[in-house]
C-alpha cells in the first residue's frame, strides 16, 4: 500500500462515506476533505468534518500506519498541531495532541471496496510494460479519453507558455524578438535547433527589423553570424554576402563568438542549414510585420499563407555555396510548416492571448485539430493500443501523457488510470 493511493482515496472519496466511524467508534461525516497539499506540512488543509455531530475545521494527515506519525517526527512539528483527523490504512497506535487528547483516527481499510484495491494492485504490478495500463488502454471509452487528452493538450501548451514567459523576460518584453528566437530554433530542427537559437540570441531583433526590406542583407546577417561565410568561395553571391556582412558587423558591432557550430552531418539536403536560413530570411523579408500577421490569423489557411515562402534565387540551384544542383523552388513544405505551427505559432498565440487577458481556446483547438499528428515513437505506440484521431492536438496530448504521467507513474492523477482503478 502506497501513501499516495491513500491520498487519492481520501481526496476523491473512494470509500463508503455513509457509515464512517473512527477507531473509537466516533461517527464521522465529511463536509469537505480539504485542499490537497503537495508541499511540506499536513496532507490536506482546511478540511471540515463532523465528529459525533461536532463540526471541526482543520487539517487531515494521512499515513499507511498510525505509527508513521512518529517515524516522520510529526510530534515535534508545530505544523501538525491543527490536525483534526488522522487517516490511516492500518491503525497500530494512538497519536496524542499536546493537551494529551487523542487525535481521532479513521482506519480506511474498513471502508474501502476490495475491488478498488485489487484494480490498483493489478495496475501497478505491470512494471514490465511500456506503460502500466498497456493491456487495458484500448478499453478506455472514447469520451473519457478524448476529454482527458484535450485537457492534456492545454496542460502541455501551458508548459510551453511558461517557457515563453521566461524567454520574454530576457527579451525586454519584445514579443517579436521572442517569435524570432523561437522560429530560429525550430527552423534548425533537432540537429541545429540550439545553434540557430544561439544565432538569434546573438543579434538584437531591432537589427532584423531594420534589414527587413533587404533580403540580401538579411541573408548576410544570418549566414555571417552562423560563421558560414568564413570559407573561401569564389562566386559572386558568396562574395556579395561576405561584403554585406562585414559592413553590418562593423555598423552594428556584431559578434558571433557565442554562436554554436552549425552542422550538416546526417542531414538531408532540404534540411541543410543553408536552405533553412535562406527560408528564414525570406520569411522576414516577405512579412516585416510577421508577429502581427500570426496573431491576427484565425484559421489554418491564413497561417499556411503566412508561411508560404521559399529560398532566394541563388539557393534554387544550390544546397551549399560551392556546388550547383538541380533547380527547385525549395519552398517550406506542409509538414515543416506544421512543425512550426505546433512548436512556435500555437504556443505563442496562446501565451500572447493569456498575457492580454483573452481566451482563444476554441480558435487554438480548431487550428490544431486541422494539423496532422506528429510521427514519433510515443504517438505510434499509443495508436497501436487504441485508435486515436490523427491530429496534432491529440499527438501533443499523448506526448504530455507519456512524459508527465506514464513515465512519472502518476496513474492516480490520470483519467485513464482512474477509470481502470474504479471500474
Number of C-alpha atoms within 10 A of each C-alpha: 10 9 14 14 15 20 20 15 16 19 15 10 13 16 17 12 13 11 10 20 21 18 14 10 13 16 16 22 19 17 13 13 18 20 14 18 11 9 7 7 15 21 19 21 19 18 20 20 23 16 20 13 11 10 13 17 18 18 26 25 21 24 22 20 18 22 16 15 19 12 10 11 9 17 16 10 10 10 13 19 16 17 22 23 24 23 23 23 21 17 19 12 13 15 18 13 14 9 6 8 10 14 15 21 25 25 22 23 15 15 17 17 13 11 12 17 16 12 16 20 13 14 20 14 11 14 11 8 10 14 20 20 21 15 13 14 17 16 13 16 11 13 9 12 17 16 11 16 23 17 13 22 23 21 16 20 22 16 14 19 22 14 13 21 19 13 19 17 11 13 17 10 13 14 18 18 24 26 20 21 23 22 22 26 23 22 24 22 19 10 17 23 19 19 22 30 21 22 28 24 20 17 20 13 18 12 13 22 16 12 20 21 15 15 18 20 23 28 24 26 27 23 23 23 25 26 16 18 19 10 10 9 13 10 10 9 13 20 14 14 20 21 15 18 24 15 15 19 17 10 9 11 9 17 14 16 12 13 19 18 14 20 13 13 8 9 12 8 13 14 19 20 25 24 24 23 23 25 24 25 29 23 21 22 23 18 17 16 13 18 19 12 14 19 16 12 16 15 14 19 11 13 20 17 10 17 25 16 23 22 23 19 12 15 21 18 18 19 20 16 18 12 8 13 12 8 12 13 13 20 18 21 14 14 13 16 19 24 19 20 25 22 18 22 21 22 23 25 21 22 21 17 15 14 12 8 9 11 12 13 12 9 16 19 16 14 21 23 17 16 20 19 21 21 10 10 10 17 20 13 14 20 16 10 14 14 10 16 14 16 16 24 26 23 26 25 23 24 22 21 24 17 13 15 17 18 13 10 17 13 23 19 11 16 16 21 24 15 15 20 19 14 8
